[in-house]
Amino acid sequence: MKTVKILGCQMMVEEEKEINLQKAEVMITRGVEAHQPDIVILPEMFNTPYNNSYFPKFSEPYPGESTSRIQALAKKLGVMIIAGSIPEQGEGEKEIYNTTYVFDHRGELLGKHRKIHLFDIDIPGKITFKESEVLSRGEEITVVDTKFGKIGIAICYDVRFPEIFQIMEKEGAKLMVVPGAFNMTTGPAHWELLMRSRALDNQVYLAAVSPARNPDGPYQAYGHSMIVDPWGRVLEELEEKEGYIYRELDVEYQEQVRRELPTRKNRPKDLYETMKK
């Protein structure tokens, strides 16, 4: 396959789950009708406001309402959907994870990723957030095998830790997908820098999909969903409002970049023994 068409839905997240699920269904359906993508991507916590107080009451086991509806839509539209993330009820009584689900064009579950690095920060006078007060962390780096090739999945704060992207690339991922919800402090400072860096480091395409900014919501997302190429160039980018990013990715161009700038070949493997093999 020489090209892969991807579509990201930067959707507005409200304080009612049903409104959010309807919005996701409408945006996916309209986006597929307009662009005929191979892969559709939703943002982090697409069914709930990004706030610790909402995660327990919006959480679901798998299968649950949110995943079942997205799964059914993937089958109906015949499109692969990387379902952003939702608060997932875990195996333990109090376990809640920030989890992405990946469904193929038949609606079958290909894999899931539980956010590994929890967003625990304290920037005085700007933002304090402690995901670990409510959420449990994932334990596995995720590479999903699809008919379009291997796709690495990370969620938001995971992007600050380049080691997991190096491992995903070593496991064959040529597209990285990052549902994320950076805020108005970290977003302007680091969102584009980090997404371009992870794409450039690993010579991969990277799609980062954020919620739209809801001025009336409890958390102000930065937005700016984007698609970056293996040279580190931003191919598509939104601002803060609701909308779509769409791009047809040229697989041959990725191979060209890797031939011309062979960082993988030039890496002295004996110095990287701590990396996962």
C-alpha positions in Angstrom: 0.0 0.0 0.0 1.6 3.3 -1.1 -0.7 5.7 0.6 -2.8 5.8 3.8 -5.6 8.4 4.3 -6.1 9.6 7.9 -8.7 11.8 9.4 -8.6 13.4 12.9 -11.8 14.7 14.6 -11.1 17.7 16.8 -14.4 17.6 18.6 -15.9 19.8 21.3 -16.4 17.8 24.5 -19.4 18.7 26.7 -20.4 17.8 30.2 -22.9 15.1 29.1 -21.7 11.7 27.8 -24.6 11.3 25.4 -23.9 14.6 23.8 -20.3 13.6 23.4 -21.1 10.3 21.9 -23.6 11.8 19.4 -21.0 14.4 18.5 -18.4 11.7 17.9 -20.8 9.7 15.7 -21.8 12.8 13.7 -18.2 14.0 13.1 -17.0 10.5 12.1 -19.9 10.0 9.7 -19.5 13.4 8.1 -15.8 13.1 7.9 -15.9 9.7 6.3 -18.5 10.9 3.7 -16.4 13.9 2.9 -12.9 12.4 2.8 -13.2 8.6 2.5 -10.3 8.0 5.0 -8.7 4.7 5.8 -8.3 5.6 9.5 -10.3 8.0 11.7 -8.9 9.3 15.1 -10.8 10.8 18.0 -9.2 12.9 20.8 -8.2 12.0 24.3 -11.2 11.6 26.7 -13.7 12.2 23.9 -16.7 11.1 26.0 -15.9 13.1 29.1 -14.6 16.5 30.2 -10.9 16.2 31.1 -11.2 16.6 34.8 -10.7 14.1 37.7 -14.1 14.7 39.1 -15.7 13.4 35.9 -13.6 10.3 35.2 -15.2 7.9 37.8 -18.8 8.6 36.8 -18.0 8.6 33.0 -15.9 5.4 33.3 -17.0 2.2 31.6 -15.8 -1.4 31.4 -15.1 -3.0 28.0 -17.4 -3.5 26.2 -19.4 -0.5 27.3 -21.7 2.2 25.8 -19.0 4.3 24.3 -16.9 1.5 22.8 -19.9 -0.4 21.5 -21.2 2.6 19.6 -17.8 3.4 18.1 -17.3 -0.2 17.3 -20.7 -0.4 15.5 -19.9 2.7 13.6 -16.6 1.4 12.4 -18.4 -1.7 11.0 -21.2 0.3 9.5 -18.9 2.8 7.7 -16.2 0.2 6.9 -13.4 2.3 8.4 -10.8 1.8 11.0 -11.3 4.0 14.1 -8.7 4.8 16.8 -11.1 5.8 19.5 -9.2 8.6 21.2 -9.5 7.6 24.8 -12.1 7.1 27.5 -11.9 6.4 31.3 -11.9 2.6 31.4 -13.0 0.6 34.4 -10.2 -1.8 35.2 -10.1 -5.2 36.8 -9.8 -3.9 40.3 -12.7 -2.3 42.2 -11.2 1.2 42.0 -9.0 1.0 38.9 -9.7 3.5 36.2 -7.4 3.8 33.2 -7.1 6.4 30.4 -7.5 4.0 27.5 -7.5 4.1 23.7 -9.3 1.4 21.7 -8.6 0.5 18.1 -11.3 -1.0 15.9 -10.8 -2.2 12.3 -13.2 -1.7 9.4 -15.2 -4.8 10.5 -15.7 -3.4 14.0 -13.3 -5.9 15.5 -11.0 -4.8 18.4 -7.4 -4.8 17.2 -5.9 -3.6 20.5 -5.9 -1.0 23.2 -3.5 1.3 25.0 -3.6 2.4 28.6 -1.9 5.7 29.2 1.5 4.9 30.9 2.6 8.3 32.1 0.0 10.0 34.3 -0.3 13.8 34.1 0.9 14.9 37.5 2.2 18.4 37.3 2.3 21.6 39.4 3.2 24.9 37.7 2.5 27.5 40.3 0.0 30.2 39.3 -0.8 28.3 36.1 -1.9 24.7 36.4 -1.9 21.9 38.9 -3.3 18.5 37.8 -2.8 15.1 39.4 -4.2 12.3 37.3 -2.8 9.7 39.7 -5.4 10.8 42.3 -8.0 9.0 40.2 -6.4 7.1 37.4 -4.1 4.0 37.3 -1.2 3.8 34.9 -0.8 1.4 32.0 2.0 -1.1 32.0 2.5 -1.8 28.3 3.9 0.0 25.2 1.4 -0.5 22.4 1.9 -1.3 18.7 -1.2 -2.4 16.8 -0.9 -4.6 13.7 -3.3 -3.4 11.0 -3.8 -3.9 7.3 -2.2 -0.5 6.8 0.9 -1.6 8.7 2.0 -1.3 12.4 0.7 1.8 14.3 2.1 2.9 17.6 -0.3 4.4 20.1 0.5 6.8 22.9 -1.7 9.2 24.9 -0.9 12.8 25.7 1.7 13.0 28.4 3.3 9.8 27.1 4.7 12.0 24.3 7.2 13.6 26.7 9.0 10.2 27.1 10.9 9.5 23.9 12.0 6.0 24.9 8.5 4.5 24.3 8.5 6.0 20.8 11.9 4.5 20.1 10.6 1.1 21.2 7.5 1.4 19.0 9.7 2.3 16.0 11.9 -0.7 16.7 8.8 -2.9 16.8 7.9 -1.7 13.3 5.5 1.2 13.8 5.6 3.7 10.9 2.7 5.8 12.0 2.4 7.1 15.6 -1.0 8.2 16.9 -1.3 10.5 19.9 -4.7 11.4 21.3 -3.9 14.3 23.6 -5.4 17.2 25.6 -2.6 19.7 26.3 -3.6 22.8 28.2 -3.1 26.5 27.7 0.2 26.5 29.6 1.9 23.5 28.2 0.2 23.6 24.8 1.6 26.8 23.3 5.1 26.0 24.8 5.5 22.3 23.9 2.7 20.7 21.8 4.1 21.3 18.4 7.7 20.9 19.5 7.1 17.5 21.0 5.0 16.1 18.1 7.5 17.2 15.6 10.4 15.9 17.7 8.9 12.4 18.1 8.1 12.2 14.3 11.6 13.5 13.4 13.4 11.3 16.0 11.8 8.1 14.6 11.3 9.2 10.9 7.6 8.4 11.1 4.3 10.0 10.4 2.6 11.2 13.5 -1.0 12.3 14.1 -1.9 14.1 17.3 -5.6 14.7 17.9 -6.9 17.1 20.6 -10.4 18.0 21.8 -11.5 21.5 20.7 -11.3 24.2 23.3 -14.5 24.5 25.2 -14.5 28.0 26.9 -17.3 26.9 29.2 -15.6 23.6 30.2 -13.6 22.8 33.4 -10.4 22.3 31.4 -9.1 24.5 28.6 -7.6 22.3 25.9 -5.0 23.8 23.6 -6.4 22.1 20.4 -4.1 22.4 17.4 -4.5 18.8 16.2 -1.8 18.2 13.7 -0.2 15.7 11.3 3.6 15.7 11.0 5.7 13.9 8.4 9.0 11.9 8.9 11.0 15.0 8.1 9.4 16.8 11.0 7.2 19.1 8.9 3.7 20.0 10.0 1.5 18.9 7.1 -1.9 19.9 8.6 -2.9 21.8 11.8 -6.0 23.2 13.3 -6.4 26.1 15.7 -8.6 25.7 18.8 -12.0 25.3 17.3 -13.8 22.2 16.2 -12.8 20.7 12.9 -11.0 18.0 10.9 -7.4 17.3 10.0 -7.0 15.2 6.9 -4.0 14.0 4.9 -3.1 11.2 2.5 0.3 9.9 3.8 2.9 8.8 1.2 4.6 5.7 2.4 7.2 5.9 -0.3 8.3 9.3 1.0 8.9 7.8 4.4 11.2 5.2 2.9 13.0 8.0 1.0 13.6 9.9 4.2 15.1 6.8 5.8 17.3 6.1 2.9 18.6 9.7 2.6 19.1 10.2 6.4 19.7 6.7 7.7 19.7 7.4 11.4 18.4 3.9 12.2 21.4 2.3 10.3 23.9 4.8 11.9 22.8 4.1 15.5 25.6 2.3 17.4 23.4 -0.6 18.8 26.0 -1.6 21.4 25.4 1.7 23.2 21.6 1.2 23.5 21.5 -2.1 25.4 18.8 -0.7 27.7 16.4 -0.3 24.9 13.8 -3.0 24.4 14.9 -5.4 21.7 
